[in-house]
Amino acid sequence: EDLLDCNEPFDDNKNYKKALKYADDKLSAALKGYVSHINDEEDRKKQNIYDKAVSLYDSGKYAEAKVAFKTIKEYKDSMMYQMRASNKSPEAGSYIYFGQYEQDSNTSNNKKAIEWIVLAKENNKVFVVSRYALDCKKYNETCKFVTWETCTLRTWLNGSFYDNAFSSSEKAMILSSTIANENNPEYGTAGGNKTTDRVFLLSISEAQKYFSSDSERLAKPTAYAIVNGAYEDDGYCFWWLRSPGRGSRAACVDPDGSVLDYGDDVYVDYGAVRPALWIDISNLEP
């Protein structure tokens, strides 16, 4: 009755509209209250998980903290904590974040943290390879026989890539490594002299040792690598190894994950790059 306007002649249509608007307003208010209640409940749940995860992190239980933060990665600074927890507990097969590089092909925004697969851990150092193929480069800029020691890709990795991907504090953590360059196991092509590198590529033997199957060697290229010409097949790319192939070729990994010991021509422009390096993790932070 309070919906009726008694000062005006009775109008079914007019009063029906008033009643409808009244009901709609009441329903909207109820729905807003319900949604607010649900959001409050969700926020309380996330806060409880966050508090427990921070407690785990502070007590040194980094692996457990990483799992907890992953469930609420968009909440507060959970992503930052997840990155730190990953870096605090690196074991073979785990992932760490270290350095930054262009990855989404949008140069107007910031570079993204590089994710690495931990291949091995020895005391306070870890051997890592990038989880994704980060760029696309020729093994050598000209068509001729080269070894890892003399190829232009090695120069780029230890020059432009090293300078652009890592801060001064991160560079101090990257170890200089003496790299063995074995002959091709199938064709006997000379691998050349040992080299001293901070950044390098995996060899044939390392790609087979640290990845136990073709499926584990599958690598996805970043959007930036694709824009720069990386060959892609069903989401996976061809990536270079440092070992020699047959004749003047360089060894590589096929998009299906198989190691191609006969390799491809050193000057093809569709080979993706997965850098590898040794990191001193005594004071590792993202």
Backbone bond lengths (Angstrom), bond angles and torsions (degrees), N, CA, C in turn:
res aa  C-N    CA-C-N  psi(-1)  N-CA   C-N-CA  omega(-1)  CA-C   N-CA-C  phi
1 E - - - 1.448 - - 1.525 112.02 -
2 D 1.354 116.59 -33.63 1.449 118.34 -179.04 1.519 112.69 -69.89
3 L 1.348 115.18 -4.90 1.459 118.92 176.55 1.518 111.16 -84.66
4 L 1.343 116.94 -15.66 1.457 120.45 -174.99 1.527 110.78 -85.77
5 D 1.284 114.90 141.45 1.463 120.26 176.19 1.543 107.85 -94.91
6 C 1.349 116.42 101.86 1.471 120.70 -173.40 1.513 112.98 -74.92
7 N 1.307 118.40 -10.55 1.462 120.91 -179.99 1.520 112.23 -87.70
8 E 1.314 116.44 -2.55 1.453 119.89 -179.11 1.516 109.15 -124.01
9 P 1.343 116.14 156.57 1.471 118.89 176.28 1.526 109.83 -57.48
10 F 1.335 115.87 146.30 1.468 119.83 -178.95 1.527 110.59 -64.16
11 D 1.326 114.80 131.65 1.475 120.94 -178.89 1.520 107.37 -137.66
12 D 1.342 115.06 105.91 1.476 119.15 -177.88 1.512 111.82 -54.45
13 N 1.313 117.36 -46.10 1.464 121.03 -175.37 1.523 111.30 -64.96
14 K 1.359 115.23 -43.17 1.456 119.38 -179.69 1.519 111.69 -64.33
15 N 1.322 117.43 -45.11 1.455 120.43 -179.42 1.523 112.30 -70.39
16 Y 1.319 116.53 -30.43 1.472 120.37 174.75 1.522 110.12 -62.70
17 K 1.328 117.17 -42.86 1.459 120.63 179.68 1.521 111.22 -65.69
18 K 1.351 115.77 -38.91 1.459 118.73 177.65 1.525 111.08 -63.27
19 A 1.326 114.98 -43.67 1.463 119.53 179.91 1.528 110.84 -63.30
20 L 1.326 116.18 -40.58 1.466 121.16 -179.36 1.528 111.00 -64.44
21 K 1.348 115.53 -43.09 1.465 119.39 179.30 1.524 110.49 -65.49
22 Y 1.345 115.13 -40.88 1.471 119.58 178.81 1.526 110.81 -60.02
23 A 1.341 116.76 -45.32 1.464 121.42 -179.71 1.530 110.78 -65.88
24 D 1.339 115.26 -39.12 1.466 120.08 -179.56 1.521 110.72 -64.83
25 D 1.331 116.34 -41.84 1.463 120.44 178.83 1.521 111.13 -64.25
26 K 1.353 115.44 -43.26 1.459 119.35 179.14 1.529 111.32 -62.98
27 L 1.331 116.80 -42.46 1.465 121.67 179.93 1.518 110.96 -64.77
28 S 1.337 117.07 -43.49 1.461 121.07 179.59 1.519 110.88 -60.98
29 A 1.346 115.53 -42.96 1.455 119.59 179.60 1.525 110.72 -64.07
30 A 1.342 114.87 -41.11 1.465 118.97 179.55 1.534 111.13 -64.46
31 L 1.333 115.86 -42.76 1.472 120.29 179.87 1.522 111.06 -64.61
32 K 1.319 116.18 -41.97 1.463 119.63 178.58 1.525 110.71 -61.79
33 G 1.332 114.67 -42.02 1.453 118.10 178.04 1.509 112.37 -63.62
34 Y 1.344 116.39 -39.42 1.460 121.18 179.99 1.526 110.73 -66.10
35 V 1.344 115.93 -46.51 1.468 120.26 179.20 1.522 110.63 -60.81
36 S 1.340 115.74 -42.09 1.457 120.13 178.86 1.521 110.67 -61.74
37 H 1.337 115.50 -40.50 1.463 120.42 178.67 1.535 110.63 -63.20
38 I 1.346 116.15 -44.67 1.466 120.73 179.34 1.527 110.56 -62.18
39 N 1.343 115.90 -44.33 1.460 119.66 -179.91 1.522 111.51 -63.10
40 D 1.331 116.03 -39.08 1.458 119.95 177.40 1.522 110.92 -62.95
41 E 1.331 116.39 -41.43 1.457 120.74 179.11 1.530 111.04 -64.19
42 E 1.354 115.99 -43.99 1.459 120.62 178.73 1.519 111.24 -62.43
43 D 1.328 115.17 -41.11 1.459 119.84 179.73 1.524 111.09 -64.49
44 R 1.344 116.19 -40.23 1.466 119.58 178.20 1.523 111.32 -64.15
45 K 1.345 116.27 -39.57 1.470 119.95 178.37 1.529 111.02 -63.97
46 K 1.332 115.48 -44.88 1.465 119.70 179.80 1.530 110.98 -64.18
47 Q 1.328 115.71 -39.79 1.462 119.35 179.24 1.528 110.93 -63.40
48 N 1.343 116.95 -40.46 1.465 120.41 178.14 1.529 110.98 -62.35
49 I 1.349 116.21 -44.37 1.467 119.97 178.24 1.524 109.97 -63.52
50 Y 1.331 115.46 -42.81 1.471 120.83 -179.70 1.526 110.68 -59.95
51 D 1.327 116.74 -46.99 1.468 120.76 -178.98 1.527 111.25 -61.39
52 K 1.335 116.13 -42.37 1.463 119.73 179.35 1.531 110.95 -67.02
53 A 1.337 116.18 -39.01 1.464 120.29 -179.72 1.528 111.13 -65.88
54 V 1.335 116.49 -41.30 1.466 120.32 177.46 1.523 110.17 -62.95
55 S 1.329 116.14 -40.01 1.464 120.21 178.12 1.533 111.11 -62.50
56 L 1.344 116.35 -42.12 1.463 120.30 177.27 1.524 110.82 -62.51
57 Y 1.328 115.65 -43.00 1.468 120.17 -179.80 1.526 110.43 -62.90
58 D 1.327 116.00 -47.32 1.466 120.27 -177.85 1.523 112.37 -64.13
59 S 1.338 116.82 -26.73 1.468 120.01 179.81 1.533 112.23 -90.16
60 G 1.336 116.43 4.65 1.458 120.07 176.21 1.510 115.70 86.92
61 K 1.333 117.14 7.28 1.469 121.02 178.54 1.526 109.20 -90.68
62 Y 1.335 114.42 71.17 1.465 119.94 -169.00 1.525 113.22 -69.48
63 A 1.326 117.73 -38.58 1.464 119.53 -179.34 1.526 111.03 -62.76
64 E 1.342 116.79 -43.37 1.465 120.62 178.67 1.526 110.94 -68.01
65 A 1.325 115.98 -39.38 1.465 119.94 179.07 1.526 110.61 -62.95
66 K 1.322 116.95 -40.38 1.467 121.01 -179.09 1.522 110.46 -60.51
67 V 1.330 117.38 -42.90 1.466 121.51 179.53 1.525 110.22 -63.23
68 A 1.320 116.73 -42.69 1.464 121.03 -178.83 1.530 111.18 -65.87
69 F 1.321 116.83 -46.68 1.466 119.82 -179.53 1.528 111.69 -64.68
70 K 1.308 117.32 -29.76 1.465 120.73 -179.34 1.526 111.10 -63.62
71 T 1.338 117.68 -30.70 1.476 120.84 -178.26 1.528 112.03 -74.15
72 I 1.334 116.66 -16.22 1.474 120.46 -179.55 1.527 109.17 -131.66
73 K 1.319 116.78 41.48 1.471 121.15 -169.25 1.527 113.88 -60.91
74 E 1.333 118.74 -23.46 1.464 120.39 179.15 1.530 112.38 -91.63
75 Y 1.320 117.53 1.38 1.464 121.17 -174.98 1.529 110.66 -93.65
76 K 1.331 116.02 122.68 1.465 122.16 179.06 1.537 110.27 50.26
77 D 1.339 117.75 -128.86 1.467 121.08 -178.64 1.532 111.49 -104.92
78 S 1.350 115.97 33.76 1.468 119.98 -178.68 1.519 112.37 -60.94
79 M 1.347 117.24 -37.07 1.454 120.04 -179.92 1.525 110.60 -61.88
80 M 1.320 117.45 -42.31 1.455 121.56 178.28 1.525 110.38 -62.06
81 Y 1.329 116.45 -44.88 1.458 120.00 178.87 1.532 111.14 -64.08
82 Q 1.333 116.30 -39.17 1.458 119.89 179.27 1.525 110.89 -61.61
83 M 1.326 116.27 -42.53 1.461 120.78 177.86 1.525 110.64 -62.39
84 R 1.319 116.29 -44.62 1.466 119.29 -179.56 1.530 111.50 -66.40
85 A 1.330 115.88 -40.40 1.466 119.38 179.19 1.528 110.51 -63.89
86 S 1.325 116.70 -38.87 1.466 120.49 177.47 1.516 110.42 -61.75
87 N 1.312 116.10 -42.49 1.457 120.65 -178.20 1.519 112.96 -72.53
88 K 1.327 116.16 -26.51 1.465 119.70 -178.32 1.525 112.53 -78.55
89 S 1.316 117.04 -18.77 1.471 119.10 -176.62 1.528 111.45 -129.62
90 P 1.341 117.74 53.69 1.469 118.84 -177.13 1.530 111.91 -75.78
91 E 1.286 116.01 122.39 1.446 122.96 173.68 1.521 107.83 -128.82
92 A 1.315 117.40 160.73 1.460 120.68 179.41 1.527 109.74 -54.57
93 G 1.320 115.85 129.52 1.449 121.32 -179.12 1.515 114.15 96.18
94 S 1.332 117.44 -12.97 1.460 120.33 178.93 1.527 109.77 -89.61
95 Y 1.321 115.93 176.37 1.466 121.41 -178.71 1.521 109.74 -119.35
96 I 1.310 115.44 144.16 1.457 120.41 173.89 1.525 108.63 -132.00
97 Y 1.322 115.68 160.51 1.453 121.97 176.55 1.526 108.28 -109.83
98 F 1.322 115.39 132.88 1.462 119.41 -176.75 1.523 108.45 -160.25
99 G 1.326 116.64 124.59 1.455 120.34 -178.95 1.517 112.01 77.45
100 Q 1.317 116.22 174.20 1.467 122.71 179.72 1.520 109.75 -140.65
101 Y 1.345 114.94 145.84 1.459 119.40 179.70 1.521 108.82 -152.97
102 E 1.316 116.63 151.86 1.453 120.52 175.56 1.527 109.30 -60.33
103 Q 1.340 116.93 129.88 1.461 118.99 -177.14 1.524 114.13 -134.82
104 D 1.330 117.64 -28.22 1.467 118.68 -176.17 1.525 112.81 -97.37
105 S 1.314 117.58 4.48 1.471 125.24 178.42 1.523 113.13 68.75
106 N 1.335 117.16 8.43 1.463 121.33 175.97 1.524 107.70 -104.39
107 T 1.313 116.51 94.92 1.459 120.48 -174.08 1.523 112.95 -74.12
108 S 1.343 117.34 -5.65 1.458 119.81 179.31 1.528 112.09 -79.54
109 N 1.333 116.80 -16.61 1.467 118.68 176.60 1.533 109.45 -106.11
110 N 1.301 116.32 -177.94 1.458 120.16 -175.00 1.531 112.16 -74.91
111 K 1.331 114.82 156.21 1.459 119.96 172.94 1.529 108.19 -65.07
112 K 1.320 116.83 157.21 1.466 122.37 -177.59 1.536 110.42 -104.58
113 A 1.326 114.87 151.62 1.461 120.00 177.47 1.528 110.12 -62.01
114 I 1.315 116.60 136.75 1.465 121.63 179.78 1.527 108.76 -84.52
115 E 1.320 115.95 130.54 1.464 121.21 178.19 1.529 108.20 -99.26
116 W 1.332 114.97 132.28 1.461 121.31 -176.96 1.525 110.98 -120.72
117 I 1.324 116.70 146.03 1.460 121.88 172.18 1.524 107.76 -92.61
118 V 1.313 117.06 128.58 1.465 120.62 176.59 1.529 108.18 -80.02
119 L 1.328 115.92 115.04 1.468 120.82 -179.27 1.525 111.88 -89.18
120 A 1.324 116.48 -32.94 1.466 120.46 -178.97 1.522 108.97 -157.74
121 K 1.331 115.29 153.35 1.451 121.42 176.51 1.520 109.02 -130.37
122 E 1.317 115.87 129.21 1.466 121.35 178.59 1.521 108.07 -131.94
123 N 1.321 115.68 107.55 1.461 121.59 -178.16 1.531 109.76 53.24
124 N 1.336 117.46 -116.44 1.458 120.52 -176.84 1.526 113.15 -101.52
125 K 1.314 117.14 30.76 1.458 119.74 176.00 1.521 110.05 -140.45
126 V 1.334 115.30 151.39 1.456 121.02 179.23 1.524 109.68 -128.73
127 F 1.319 114.75 146.11 1.453 122.72 176.36 1.523 106.91 -101.73
128 V 1.331 117.65 122.99 1.457 121.33 -173.73 1.523 111.91 -131.18
129 V 1.325 114.99 155.68 1.460 122.48 171.20 1.525 106.94 -132.78
130 S 1.321 117.76 146.20 1.459 119.63 -177.78 1.528 110.18 -61.46
131 R 1.323 115.83 139.15 1.462 120.52 -179.43 1.531 110.40 -66.15
132 Y 1.330 115.92 -38.24 1.462 121.34 179.92 1.523 109.75 -113.81
133 A 1.310 116.05 154.06 1.461 120.28 173.50 1.521 107.16 -72.63
134 L 1.329 117.08 120.97 1.457 121.25 -168.10 1.521 114.88 -90.40
135 D 1.326 116.73 -23.02 1.461 119.02 -176.87 1.520 109.06 -156.00
136 C 1.316 115.79 178.70 1.464 121.96 179.32 1.524 108.05 -129.75
137 K 1.325 116.39 121.91 1.466 121.15 -177.43 1.525 109.97 -144.49
138 K 1.316 115.29 154.52 1.456 119.81 169.83 1.528 108.79 -73.12
139 Y 1.322 116.90 148.50 1.466 119.69 174.14 1.522 109.02 -66.33
140 N 1.321 115.83 -37.69 1.460 121.28 175.19 1.524 108.79 -145.99
141 E 1.306 116.38 142.95 1.461 120.68 -174.52 1.523 113.84 -72.67
142 T 1.318 117.50 -17.93 1.471 120.03 177.61 1.519 109.79 -125.65
143 C 1.332 115.36 158.01 1.463 121.31 -177.68 1.524 110.07 -86.39
144 K 1.317 115.74 96.15 1.456 121.00 177.69 1.528 108.75 -161.92
145 F 1.309 116.37 167.56 1.467 119.75 178.52 1.528 108.77 -72.00
146 V 1.335 116.03 125.94 1.464 121.58 175.55 1.519 108.93 -137.78
147 T 1.297 115.71 157.80 1.458 121.33 170.94 1.529 107.82 -106.06
148 W 1.319 116.38 175.58 1.455 119.43 175.91 1.534 110.22 -56.89
149 E 1.320 117.29 -38.14 1.464 121.69 -178.48 1.529 111.95 -59.34
150 T 1.316 117.48 -36.19 1.469 120.59 -171.78 1.528 114.61 -107.17
151 C 1.330 118.71 -0.86 1.478 119.66 -176.26 1.527 111.60 -77.96
152 T 1.310 115.87 154.58 1.471 120.74 -178.60 1.527 112.47 -74.77
153 L 1.331 118.39 -22.21 1.465 120.53 178.44 1.526 110.70 -66.23
154 R 1.321 116.68 -37.54 1.466 120.21 176.50 1.530 110.42 -63.17
155 T 1.316 116.59 -42.11 1.464 120.80 178.65 1.526 110.49 -61.57
156 W 1.328 117.02 -43.16 1.455 120.73 -179.44 1.521 111.63 -65.15
157 L 1.331 117.50 -44.94 1.462 121.04 -178.12 1.526 111.79 -61.32
158 N 1.325 116.51 -42.14 1.465 120.36 -177.37 1.527 112.84 -89.30
159 G 1.330 116.01 0.88 1.456 121.07 177.86 1.504 111.33 -116.91
160 S 1.327 117.27 -92.01 1.462 122.67 -174.81 1.521 112.59 -59.51
161 F 1.344 117.74 -48.26 1.471 119.88 -178.99 1.522 110.91 -62.62
162 Y 1.318 116.89 -49.03 1.466 122.31 -178.98 1.523 110.81 -58.06
163 D 1.328 116.84 -43.27 1.462 121.00 -177.41 1.524 112.24 -69.27
164 N 1.337 117.22 -36.99 1.459 121.39 -174.67 1.526 114.42 -86.92
165 A 1.333 116.98 -26.53 1.465 120.08 -172.97 1.525 114.07 -89.87
166 F 1.329 117.37 -19.40 1.467 119.23 -171.52 1.526 111.90 -128.25
167 S 1.323 115.05 142.72 1.461 121.40 174.97 1.532 108.79 -76.68
168 S 1.315 116.15 171.58 1.467 119.73 -179.60 1.528 111.08 -62.51
169 S 1.342 116.89 -37.83 1.468 119.57 179.39 1.526 111.16 -69.67
170 E 1.333 116.84 -35.08 1.471 120.52 177.59 1.530 110.77 -70.17
171 K 1.319 116.06 -39.03 1.469 119.35 178.14 1.523 111.19 -59.70
172 A 1.321 115.66 -35.64 1.460 119.86 179.55 1.526 112.05 -66.45
173 M 1.323 116.85 -19.92 1.462 121.57 -179.67 1.520 113.44 -92.61
174 I 1.333 117.11 -13.34 1.465 120.70 -179.95 1.518 108.73 -83.81
175 L 1.305 116.24 123.51 1.461 121.60 -174.49 1.526 111.58 -86.03
176 S 1.322 115.68 142.23 1.464 120.37 170.24 1.524 107.50 -75.23
177 S 1.313 116.37 128.95 1.456 120.79 -174.41 1.523 110.57 -121.06
178 T 1.316 115.36 138.33 1.459 120.10 173.13 1.520 107.68 -83.33
179 I 1.322 115.66 118.20 1.456 121.59 -171.84 1.527 110.42 -104.50
180 A 1.319 115.69 123.87 1.466 120.72 174.31 1.525 108.57 -82.87
181 N 1.308 116.25 136.30 1.468 120.94 -179.02 1.531 109.05 -121.45
182 E 1.334 114.83 85.46 1.456 121.23 -174.69 1.530 111.64 -68.99
183 N 1.320 114.32 157.73 1.466 120.20 172.85 1.518 109.51 -67.39
184 N 1.309 116.70 157.23 1.455 120.73 176.43 1.530 109.34 -61.32
185 P 1.328 119.32 124.99 1.461 121.96 -174.29 1.523 114.32 -66.87
186 E 1.317 117.68 -23.61 1.457 121.54 -177.36 1.526 112.74 -96.70
187 Y 1.323 116.35 -41.64 1.462 120.32 -173.31 1.524 113.60 -109.30
188 G 1.329 117.76 -8.21 1.456 121.01 176.67 1.514 114.69 75.76
189 T 1.316 119.00 8.87 1.462 121.55 179.50 1.527 109.56 -59.77
190 A 1.336 116.28 134.03 1.460 121.35 -175.13 1.523 111.84 -64.25
191 G 1.326 115.09 132.58 1.462 120.20 178.82 1.514 113.30 -86.84
192 G 1.329 116.58 -17.25 1.464 120.15 177.50 1.517 113.31 89.44
193 N 1.311 114.87 -169.30 1.462 122.19 -175.34 1.530 112.26 -73.02
194 K 1.321 114.41 160.21 1.460 119.27 169.75 1.526 108.14 -65.87
195 T 1.301 116.44 151.06 1.467 121.09 178.49 1.520 109.88 -128.48
196 T 1.319 115.70 160.80 1.457 121.49 174.01 1.518 107.52 -113.70
197 D 1.316 116.56 115.42 1.462 121.52 -173.95 1.521 111.25 -134.21
198 R 1.312 114.83 151.40 1.457 119.93 168.43 1.529 110.08 -91.86
199 V 1.317 116.08 -36.75 1.466 121.97 179.01 1.521 107.97 -126.39
200 F 1.325 116.49 137.98 1.462 120.03 -176.87 1.518 109.40 -153.68
201 L 1.311 116.85 -175.31 1.461 122.64 175.10 1.522 109.02 -110.76
202 L 1.314 116.59 159.60 1.459 120.44 173.85 1.520 109.70 -69.02
203 S 1.326 115.72 152.33 1.459 121.27 174.04 1.527 109.19 -92.16
204 I 1.310 116.66 174.90 1.470 120.34 175.51 1.519 110.22 -57.07
205 S 1.335 116.04 -49.50 1.468 119.41 -176.38 1.529 111.51 -65.22
206 E 1.329 118.32 -35.75 1.464 120.83 179.28 1.527 111.33 -70.56
207 A 1.322 116.47 -39.24 1.466 119.65 178.15 1.524 110.89 -63.29
208 Q 1.327 116.79 -31.19 1.466 120.89 178.45 1.522 111.82 -83.82
209 K 1.326 116.70 -31.48 1.464 120.79 -178.59 1.533 111.71 -74.50
210 Y 1.310 116.79 -46.80 1.460 120.66 -172.03 1.527 113.86 -88.14
211 F 1.334 116.87 -17.66 1.463 121.37 173.34 1.524 106.97 -118.44
212 S 1.302 116.88 115.86 1.463 120.37 -171.22 1.518 114.06 -81.13
213 S 1.324 117.91 -7.58 1.469 120.12 -177.90 1.517 110.08 -151.78
214 D 1.328 115.11 164.72 1.461 119.83 176.82 1.524 111.18 -59.92
215 S 1.331 116.14 -39.04 1.467 119.49 -177.45 1.527 111.56 -63.20
216 E 1.329 117.48 -33.39 1.462 120.52 178.68 1.521 111.81 -72.81
217 R 1.328 116.51 -23.32 1.469 120.33 179.64 1.526 113.18 -85.77
218 L 1.325 117.45 -7.10 1.459 119.92 177.96 1.526 109.83 -57.75
219 A 1.323 115.77 135.95 1.464 119.55 -179.31 1.523 110.45 -133.94
220 K 1.313 115.60 132.59 1.454 120.72 175.39 1.529 108.88 -93.54
221 P 1.314 117.62 137.99 1.469 119.99 176.28 1.516 110.66 -84.56
222 T 1.321 117.26 150.30 1.456 120.21 172.64 1.526 108.72 -72.43
223 A 1.321 115.62 164.85 1.466 119.95 176.92 1.532 110.37 -59.66
224 Y 1.313 115.59 -35.09 1.464 120.60 179.00 1.524 111.25 -65.11
225 A 1.328 117.52 -41.81 1.467 121.30 178.07 1.522 110.73 -63.96
226 I 1.332 116.16 -39.18 1.469 120.16 179.34 1.525 110.67 -64.82
227 V 1.332 116.58 -45.17 1.466 120.48 178.45 1.527 110.86 -58.96
228 N 1.332 115.70 -33.53 1.461 119.97 -179.13 1.524 113.36 -83.96
229 G 1.345 116.99 2.97 1.458 119.83 171.49 1.509 117.31 112.28
230 A 1.324 118.75 5.78 1.464 120.94 -178.17 1.528 110.80 -60.05
231 Y 1.333 116.22 130.15 1.462 120.88 177.11 1.521 108.70 -71.03
232 E 1.318 115.80 135.76 1.465 120.83 -176.93 1.520 109.49 -132.65
233 D 1.323 116.22 135.92 1.458 121.83 177.68 1.524 108.28 -135.62
234 D 1.327 116.39 112.65 1.462 122.23 -179.80 1.529 111.32 56.65
235 G 1.344 116.16 36.27 1.464 120.74 175.40 1.511 114.90 92.13
236 Y 1.330 117.87 -9.32 1.468 121.34 -178.04 1.526 110.69 -116.71
237 C 1.338 115.19 156.96 1.457 118.84 -172.48 1.527 113.22 -121.71
238 F 1.294 113.10 165.81 1.461 124.85 171.57 1.535 106.43 -83.69
239 W 1.361 119.05 130.03 1.463 119.54 178.77 1.522 111.96 -134.99
240 W 1.326 114.25 145.09 1.462 121.95 -173.82 1.531 113.19 -72.82
241 L 1.327 115.33 147.29 1.457 123.80 164.17 1.524 107.10 -111.50
242 R 1.319 118.18 161.26 1.468 119.06 -178.07 1.527 112.94 -83.36
243 S 1.333 117.59 -15.91 1.460 121.68 -176.79 1.530 111.62 -68.75
244 P 1.344 116.76 152.68 1.461 119.09 175.85 1.525 110.37 -71.35
245 G 1.320 115.75 152.09 1.456 120.81 173.12 1.516 109.26 -97.64
246 R 1.297 116.43 -146.43 1.461 120.41 176.79 1.528 108.80 -85.22
247 G 1.313 116.22 129.68 1.456 120.03 179.28 1.508 111.74 63.01
248 S 1.335 117.61 -123.58 1.464 121.72 -176.72 1.530 112.41 -92.61
249 R 1.312 116.89 14.31 1.460 120.20 -179.17 1.533 111.35 -88.97
250 A 1.349 115.52 168.71 1.464 121.90 173.26 1.517 108.28 -119.44
251 A 1.317 116.33 142.85 1.464 121.07 -178.81 1.528 110.17 -68.01
252 C 1.313 115.78 159.63 1.464 120.34 -176.82 1.523 109.83 -159.36
253 V 1.326 115.15 174.10 1.458 122.18 174.75 1.531 107.23 -114.48
254 D 1.309 115.69 129.70 1.460 122.44 -178.05 1.537 109.97 -74.19
255 P 1.341 118.29 158.84 1.466 119.57 175.89 1.521 114.55 -56.62
256 D 1.353 117.85 -20.95 1.468 119.23 176.77 1.525 112.67 -86.09
257 G 1.341 116.47 2.87 1.462 120.95 176.79 1.509 115.19 92.03
258 S 1.319 118.55 -4.73 1.466 120.48 -179.34 1.529 110.54 -80.04
259 V 1.328 115.88 144.91 1.465 121.55 177.49 1.520 108.44 -81.57
260 L 1.331 116.40 123.92 1.464 121.54 179.01 1.525 107.92 -99.81
261 D 1.352 115.54 94.79 1.463 117.52 -177.11 1.520 112.51 -72.01
262 Y 1.344 118.32 -18.35 1.469 119.72 174.43 1.520 110.64 -80.19
263 G 1.329 117.90 -20.95 1.449 123.00 169.97 1.507 115.83 74.51
264 D 1.329 114.10 -161.11 1.460 122.09 179.13 1.524 107.85 -140.42
265 D 1.324 116.02 164.29 1.461 120.15 -178.77 1.527 110.41 -58.22
266 V 1.323 116.17 137.03 1.460 120.81 -173.02 1.522 113.33 -64.57
267 Y 1.329 118.20 -18.72 1.466 120.33 -175.34 1.530 113.28 -103.91
268 V 1.342 118.53 7.53 1.465 118.19 175.87 1.530 108.65 -65.25
269 D 1.326 115.58 146.33 1.467 119.38 -171.18 1.523 113.96 -104.53
270 Y 1.333 117.71 21.46 1.462 119.63 -179.14 1.533 112.87 -118.23
271 G 1.323 117.29 9.83 1.462 120.73 -178.80 1.523 112.17 -80.47
272 A 1.325 117.00 126.99 1.461 121.67 179.91 1.526 110.37 -86.47
273 V 1.325 115.00 162.02 1.462 121.22 -172.77 1.523 111.00 -122.43
274 R 1.342 115.86 124.40 1.471 122.28 173.64 1.532 107.68 -117.67
275 P 1.318 117.88 94.84 1.469 120.30 -178.46 1.523 111.83 -63.12
276 A 1.324 115.23 152.45 1.465 122.03 175.24 1.525 108.04 -131.50
277 L 1.329 116.44 151.97 1.470 120.00 179.24 1.525 110.23 -165.97
278 W 1.320 114.52 164.81 1.451 122.14 173.61 1.535 108.28 -104.25
279 I 1.345 116.46 133.86 1.457 121.12 -177.59 1.537 109.66 -121.66
280 D 1.320 115.17 134.01 1.458 121.34 171.48 1.528 106.85 -77.98
281 I 1.337 117.65 115.65 1.465 120.50 -175.42 1.524 113.11 -101.42
282 S 1.343 116.70 17.91 1.459 118.69 -179.89 1.517 112.17 -55.68
283 N 1.334 115.88 -37.71 1.470 120.50 180.00 1.514 110.21 -131.56
284 L 1.320 116.37 45.67 1.471 120.74 -174.15 1.519 111.71 -71.31
285 E 1.326 116.15 125.75 1.468 123.50 173.18 1.521 106.58 -135.76
286 P 1.349 118.91 154.10 1.450 121.35 178.27 1.516 111.53 -68.48
